[in-house]
Amino acid sequence: MFLEKLHNISAIILDIDGVLTDATLLVTESGEQLRRFNVRDGYAMQLAVKKGYRICAISGGKSQSVVLRLKGLGITEVHLNVDRKLDVYHEFIRQNNLTPDQVLYIGDDIPDVPVMKVAGVAACPSDAVEEVKAVSHYISPKSGGDGCVRDVLEKVLKVQKKWVDSDPSAQEDSIPSA
């Protein structure tokens, strides 16, 4: 059932902390918050962008370094300091003329649940909170920040026959490094 739902996906919306990162914040003496991203997640995201998928990141966090990382992968739709993710979700699907069944949402914590309940497909990392797991169509065997996004995006692209092997022009040497 989960894989069948992936045939309609043309947009991915995801949380940042706990999904793209391992939910750990390192705080420097100056107060800067540092996050750790997985390069393989980055590779899958930039490949998805190259293949025409719309990707949107929504976070309650405020770190501009996150914007730099995502923009470097070709993701321009980044919303920080968001209290109500559902509002951003509705605006995103309206602006992009999408229906809920075209949207996959990846989240890991309580603020993600409202969006996960209305998106066509909801997925989460293995270390997501129980409330998120309860509304997910798919629970990745990978943790947040440890390949969860790669796992989910790879499934979408493979189901739609858009993974690397299905297009010789999308081999590693033709895609910027993650």
C-alpha positions in Angstrom: 0.0 0.0 0.0 2.8 2.5 0.9 4.7 1.9 -2.3 1.5 2.3 -4.4 0.9 5.7 -2.9 4.4 6.8 -4.1 3.3 6.8 -7.7 1.5 10.1 -7.3 4.2 12.0 -5.3 5.6 15.1 -7.0 6.4 17.1 -3.9 8.2 16.4 -0.6 7.8 18.5 2.5 10.0 17.8 5.4 10.9 18.9 8.9 14.6 19.7 9.5 15.6 18.9 13.1 15.2 15.2 13.8 14.6 14.4 10.1 17.5 15.9 8.2 19.6 16.1 11.4 19.9 13.7 14.4 18.0 16.2 16.6 21.2 17.1 18.4 22.2 20.8 18.7 25.8 21.7 19.5 25.9 25.2 21.0 29.1 27.2 20.7 30.2 29.7 23.3 28.9 32.5 21.1 25.4 30.9 21.1 25.6 29.6 17.5 23.7 26.3 17.1 25.4 23.7 14.9 23.6 20.7 13.3 24.9 17.6 11.6 23.5 16.7 8.1 23.9 13.4 6.3 25.6 13.7 2.9 23.6 10.8 1.5 20.3 12.6 2.4 21.7 15.6 0.5 22.5 13.6 -2.5 19.0 12.2 -2.7 17.4 15.6 -2.2 19.5 17.3 -5.0 18.8 14.4 -7.3 15.0 14.7 -6.6 15.2 18.4 -7.4 17.0 17.6 -10.6 14.3 15.1 -11.5 11.7 17.8 -11.1 10.3 17.2 -7.6 9.4 20.2 -5.5 11.0 20.1 -2.0 10.0 22.3 0.9 11.5 22.3 4.3 9.6 23.6 7.3 11.2 24.1 10.8 10.5 25.8 14.1 14.2 26.5 14.2 15.8 29.8 13.2 19.3 28.8 12.0 20.3 30.5 8.7 23.1 27.9 8.2 20.2 25.4 7.5 19.0 27.7 4.6 22.6 27.8 3.2 22.8 24.0 3.3 19.5 23.4 1.6 19.9 26.2 -1.0 23.2 24.5 -1.9 21.2 21.4 -2.7 18.8 23.4 -4.9 16.0 23.6 -2.3 14.7 27.2 -2.3 11.5 26.7 -0.4 12.8 26.8 3.2 10.5 28.1 6.0 12.1 28.8 9.4 10.7 29.9 12.8 7.3 28.3 11.9 4.8 27.7 14.7 2.0 26.3 12.5 3.4 24.0 9.9 -0.1 23.2 8.6 -0.5 26.8 7.4 2.8 26.6 5.4 1.7 23.2 4.0 -1.7 24.6 2.7 0.0 27.6 1.2 2.7 25.4 -0.5 0.1 23.1 -2.1 -2.0 26.1 -3.2 0.9 27.9 -4.8 2.1 24.8 -6.6 -1.4 23.6 -7.7 -1.0 20.3 -5.8 -3.5 17.9 -4.3 -2.7 16.2 -1.0 -2.1 12.8 -2.7 0.8 14.4 -4.6 2.6 15.4 -1.3 4.8 13.2 0.9 5.6 14.7 4.3 8.5 13.5 6.5 8.3 14.4 10.2 9.5 13.2 13.6 7.8 15.1 16.4 4.5 16.5 17.7 4.5 19.7 15.6 4.5 17.5 12.4 1.4 15.5 13.2 -1.2 17.9 11.9 0.5 18.0 8.4 1.1 14.3 8.4 -2.6 13.7 8.9 -3.5 15.6 5.7 -0.6 14.8 3.4 -1.1 12.0 0.9 1.8 10.1 2.4 3.4 10.5 5.8 6.8 9.0 6.7 9.1 9.3 9.6 12.6 8.2 10.9 12.9 5.1 13.1 13.6 7.4 16.1 10.4 9.5 15.7 8.1 10.0 18.7 5.3 7.4 19.0 2.6 9.9 18.1 4.3 10.5 14.7 4.8 6.8 14.1 1.1 6.2 14.8 0.1 8.5 11.8 2.9 7.4 9.4 2.3 5.3 6.3 6.0 4.4 6.5 8.6 4.2 9.3 12.1 4.2 7.8 14.6 1.8 9.4 17.0 4.8 9.4 17.1 7.4 12.1 16.8 11.2 11.5 20.1 12.6 10.2 21.3 9.1 9.4 19.8 8.4 6.0 16.1 8.5 6.7 15.5 11.1 3.9 17.6 9.2 1.5 15.7 6.0 2.3 12.3 7.7 1.6 13.3 9.6 -1.5 15.1 6.7 -3.0 11.8 4.7 -2.7 9.8 7.5 -4.4 12.3 7.8 -7.3 12.6 4.1 -7.8 8.8 3.5 -7.8 8.6 6.3 -10.4 11.6 4.9 -12.3 13.6 8.1 -11.8 16.4 6.8 -9.7 20.0 7.1 -11.0 20.1 3.8 -12.9 17.0 4.7 -15.0 18.5 7.8 -16.5 22.2 7.6 -17.7 22.4 11.4 -17.8 21.9 11.5 -14.0 25.0 9.5 -13.1 27.2 10.8 -10.3 29.6 12.7 -12.5 26.8 14.9 -13.8 25.4 15.9 -10.4 27.1 18.3 -8.1 28.5 16.8 -4.9 26.2 16.7 -2.0 
